[in-house]
């Protein structure tokens, strides 16, 4: 197979500019070899430069290690190097002739579920790593559940350390089958399983000579070719208004534009639109794409919309097609991941940021907490602590135009903020959770009380 | 291969696919507009270097046809390249902007800062920068920092809260979810904002080429009087070089980064056009900081330590 990473001729400016961007996240348990996989991807795709490698070699040697420790490439903080663990999401960049990649490198410790949620929130693809010797373990199921919860469109199961199971097809097939069944049930739309050895380099960038029974792509080939969805046909168009542009100059005395990044779908000049939450309706008079007029614009372009009528529109409003407006409501039901150290409790007064709008809100109820290991629901936990995933009911001070997260990862998402110190408390996803099928266990039922 | 569900028919040839540069541009513009919408007194750090020049270009596009609703701030080490200062002033004038200057030389003259034995002034920037932020009550400060530059920066958020001493605490960062940036801060605190977080050095150069952005001439190959120190070609000048035993020679060089003359090295190059520069960078086996910045080589955690104190 021809490697796509080493062009024989330097690429022209045009070729380099035409590539697309893929955002992906990695997840794996401690010692599954995630750092080695990331190091291998960066190293074998020639993305580690000489001075970075020399620094790693220097530090490894000074610690008495025989071989360069590729994990040093990714552990950037003092505390991480001291403890030899990754404590926070880091973002890494590499490129091939076909694509640019932004990798959210997320830690695998169970107490860092929030970090995987953070990484997965913007990812088009997640790589879940398992150790071929251990197969699918609890932590693997957690990673699959988080990917499903965050609705990451593509999941890669990288079955690592195949060299330690004699590259046996049967070992790989059993793990792939078990994981695929589990993740499909969670609603993960597409799963690709790849047998690899990150340490030996099998099927990461270069195809393995040790597994001729495998006919699929290497990890890098898959990353280069996986389609990023641009299917806008069934997307609801949404523009959260960020800022009103009013030059008030001699050249532009009457210009009044509503600037924002299109969160979903597309907008056309002449289209009837409604401004929420006011509900006023008008038409798109023009679209400026960063200073250049266009007829149509789509997600995720940053644009400025000009409207036919001079109606009241300000930051925080949502512009939508009149024929496809979401309902507005003050009562939010959502699945959340709690990301702060201080707990979230019933009665907690918070700020809710949805799109460009931040409103006061109060936590009315926490009906259940989800156990990721077996997807069981624990009723009325009373509070959510860091890394907990649960269902919440929130009352907002003002009506919000909410989409279901299942329909739109952008306009179905929100964060809760502590009004006292500004801490980001909670990541929220509007609507029914994937984990709803099991009925809530009835241990919280009051019927059994003996008076 | 185990694949379930159907693979979408759509590919990157879809008319709705954005090129990576368009995606990065759109994201950066979104960040500029969020700050304009949520903060009272934002400022853009502008040094006349390529990253800050790209930031300014993005800000101009973000608010067109209106003016940029921000002022600019330059931390002047006193050892700047004259071509860069000339570019800075010309750009400020051209766009009708307001420039604040925090001067390291001024702090040295007043006896508040002391010159370091090695003559490097880059670490001295932190005090003038943070005092200016406090005295002008800036609540959002845009920096051109990119996560690909350095492994401590790889951990940096797009919106990065700094306390009243401008300190960065990497263990107390807010998780950044979706595109929902949290800019809440108490009086005295401020937020550092990095619109180019997801850009690489090559992205910056490709964007400069695509947009036809003018740069200071020192980014392109030219004959220059330089001398060698710590394996770098430094420009001879009044700032303190060359010393005894260092000999000046004329070489064909260019700069990959623009910073303080005392610690920013030139590289041998014959790239006189944008295309030639891009070809050179695409083939380079050295990072820009590894090749040309002495201050990052001081210790393994040099950048993290300086960032904790308030440096960018």
Interface residues (C-beta under 8 A of the other chain):
Chain A: X10 X11 X12 X13 X16 X17 X18 X19 X20 X21 X49 X50 X51 X52 X55 X59 X73 X74 X75 X76 X77 X78 X79 X81 X87 X88 X89 X90 X91 X92 X93 X95 X99 X100 X102 X114 X115 X117 X118 X121 X122 X157 X176 X177 X180 X184 X189 X190 X191 X192 X193 X194 X214 X215 X216 X217 X227 X228 X229 X230 X231 X232 X242 X243 X245 X246 X247 X248 X249 X251 X252 X255 X259 X260 X261 X266 X288 X290 X291 X298 X300 X301 X302 X315 X339 X351 X353 X354 X356 X409 X410 X413 X414 X415 X417 X421 X422 X423 X424 X427
Chain B: X1 X2 X3 X4 X5 X7 X8 X10 X11 X12 X14 X15 X16 X17 X18 X19 X20 X21 X22 X23 X24 X25 X26 X27 X29 X30 X33 X34 X36 X37 X61 X62 X63 X64 X65 X66 X67 X147 X148 X150 X151 X152 X153 X154 X155 X161 X170 X171 X173 X174 X175 X176 X177 X178 X179 X180 X182 X184 X185 X186 X197 X198 X200 X202 X203 X206 X209 X210 X274 X275 X278 X279 X282 X283 X284 X285 X286 X287 X290 X291 X300 X301 X304
